[in-house]
Amino acid sequence: MELIKGRPEDVTGRLDKEIRVYDLLDSLGVAYERIDHEAAMTMEACEEIDRTLSEGVEEGVTICKNLFLCNRQETDFYLLLIPGDKPFKTKYLSAQIGSSRLSFAKPEYMEKYLDITPGSVSVMGLMNDSEKKVRLLIDEDVLSNEYFACHPCINTSSLRFLTKELIEKVIPAMEHEPVMVKL
């Protein structure tokens, strides 16, 4: 695995949704680095990716968990960003956002609103939510690191860029006001 600056030179065989992520970041002037890898299906594979993403970064970089959730009626949808090593307890989140009975949303909603499939969930999918059906929830600990890492809507590549750029440029461009939570 090799850390590469910016978008792939050759986009042959890459999905449109991945290319749209690079287009967005480039249009916003966000500097990012990328690694291509096999689909990350195990924690061991994720650890290797995190080690590569951490090259040259003192505090290290880890891809956070991205959980796509909904209420019982499947009318309210949420994308939760939480540190990968932090346990997720539904009741703590429910109380903070005023929505009971949260559960994982069905894959068809993930594809419908974010154009993402299971295993590739990423904050970058919000760029595809033109109807603004998904509320962005960010655990405050995600913002404590200098760098943020995520998939570009596909789990065979990973990106790192400054957390500051996520908050000041990327999220505003996707027009999703984040709700800060403490889990």
C-alpha positions in Angstrom: 0.0 0.0 0.0 1.3 3.4 -1.0 0.1 6.9 0.1 -0.5 9.0 -3.0 -1.2 12.7 -3.2 -4.5 13.6 -4.9 -6.8 11.8 -7.3 -5.8 8.8 -9.4 -4.1 9.7 -12.7 -6.0 7.0 -14.5 -9.7 6.7 -13.5 -10.4 3.7 -15.8 -12.5 1.2 -14.0 -13.3 3.5 -11.1 -16.9 4.2 -10.2 -18.5 7.6 -10.9 -19.4 8.0 -7.3 -15.7 7.8 -6.4 -14.7 10.2 -9.1 -17.3 12.7 -7.9 -15.6 12.7 -4.4 -12.3 13.6 -6.0 -14.0 16.3 -8.1 -15.6 17.8 -5.0 -12.4 17.8 -3.0 -10.5 19.3 -5.9 -13.1 22.0 -6.5 -12.9 23.0 -2.8 -9.1 23.2 -2.8 -8.9 20.4 -0.2 -5.4 18.7 -0.2 -5.8 15.0 0.3 -3.8 11.8 0.2 -5.2 8.5 -1.0 -4.3 4.8 -0.8 -5.8 2.1 -2.9 -6.3 -1.3 -1.4 -8.3 -4.5 -1.4 -11.8 -4.2 0.0 -11.3 -3.9 3.8 -13.4 -6.6 5.3 -11.5 -7.4 8.5 -10.2 -5.3 11.4 -6.7 -6.5 10.5 -7.0 -5.1 7.0 -8.2 -1.8 8.5 -5.3 -1.7 10.9 -2.9 -2.0 7.9 -4.7 0.8 6.1 -4.6 3.0 9.2 -0.8 2.4 9.5 -0.4 3.6 5.9 -2.7 6.6 6.4 -0.6 7.5 9.5 2.7 7.8 7.7 4.3 11.1 8.6 1.6 12.0 11.1 2.7 12.1 14.7 -0.7 11.3 16.3 -1.7 8.7 13.8 -4.8 8.5 11.6 -7.7 6.1 11.8 -10.8 5.7 9.7 -13.8 6.4 11.9 -16.8 4.2 12.1 -19.6 5.5 9.9 -23.0 4.2 11.0 -26.1 4.6 8.9 -29.1 4.6 11.2 -32.9 5.2 11.1 -35.8 5.4 13.5 -38.3 2.5 13.8 -40.7 4.1 11.2 -37.8 4.4 8.7 -38.7 8.1 8.2 -35.7 9.7 9.8 -32.1 8.8 8.7 -28.8 9.6 10.4 -25.1 9.2 9.5 -23.1 8.9 12.7 -19.3 9.5 12.6 -17.7 7.9 15.7 -14.1 6.8 16.5 -13.5 3.3 15.5 -12.5 2.1 18.9 -15.5 3.7 20.7 -18.4 1.5 21.6 -21.8 2.6 20.2 -24.8 2.6 22.6 -28.1 3.5 20.9 -29.7 4.8 24.1 -27.1 7.5 24.6 -27.5 8.8 21.0 -31.3 8.5 21.1 -31.5 10.8 24.1 -29.3 13.4 22.5 -31.1 13.7 19.2 -34.7 13.0 20.5 -35.2 9.9 18.4 -36.1 6.6 20.1 -35.7 3.1 18.7 -32.7 3.8 16.5 -31.4 0.9 14.4 -29.2 0.3 11.4 -31.0 1.4 8.2 -31.5 -1.0 5.4 -29.0 -1.1 2.6 -31.6 0.1 0.0 -31.9 3.4 1.9 -28.2 3.7 2.0 -28.1 3.4 -1.8 -31.1 5.6 -2.3 -29.9 8.5 -0.3 -26.1 8.3 -0.2 -25.3 6.2 -3.3 -23.3 3.9 -1.1 -23.3 0.2 -0.4 -22.6 -1.6 3.0 -18.9 -1.5 3.8 -18.4 1.8 2.0 -20.3 4.1 4.2 -18.6 7.5 4.3 -19.4 11.1 5.2 -18.6 11.8 1.5 -21.9 10.0 0.6 -23.8 13.1 1.8 -22.8 14.8 -1.4 -25.3 12.5 -3.1 -28.2 13.3 -0.6 -29.8 16.1 -2.7 -33.1 15.7 -0.8 -31.3 16.3 2.5 -33.0 13.2 4.1 -29.9 12.2 6.2 -28.9 14.1 9.3 -25.1 14.2 10.0 -24.2 13.3 13.6 -20.5 13.7 14.7 -19.1 12.4 17.9 -17.0 15.2 19.3 -14.0 12.9 19.6 -13.8 12.6 15.8 -12.8 16.2 15.7 -10.0 15.9 18.2 -7.5 14.6 15.6 -5.6 16.8 13.1 -6.5 14.4 10.3 -9.7 12.8 9.2 -9.8 9.6 7.2 -12.7 8.1 5.1 -13.5 6.1 2.0 -14.4 8.0 -1.2 -17.8 6.2 -1.4 -16.0 2.9 -2.2 -14.1 0.6 0.2 -11.2 -0.1 -2.1 -9.6 3.3 -1.5 -9.1 5.5 1.6 -8.4 9.2 2.0 -6.9 11.4 4.6 -7.2 15.2 4.8 -7.2 17.8 7.6 -10.2 17.6 10.0 -10.3 21.4 9.8 -11.0 21.1 6.0 -13.8 18.6 6.7 -15.6 21.0 9.0 -14.8 24.3 7.2 -15.1 23.2 3.5 -16.4 19.7 2.8 -19.4 19.5 5.1 -20.6 23.1 4.2 -20.3 22.3 0.5 -22.5 19.2 1.0 -25.1 21.4 2.8 -25.5 19.1 5.8 -25.4 21.0 9.1 -23.7 18.6 11.6 -25.1 17.8 15.0 -22.4 17.3 17.6 -23.0 14.4 20.0 -21.0 13.0 22.9 -21.0 9.2 23.2 
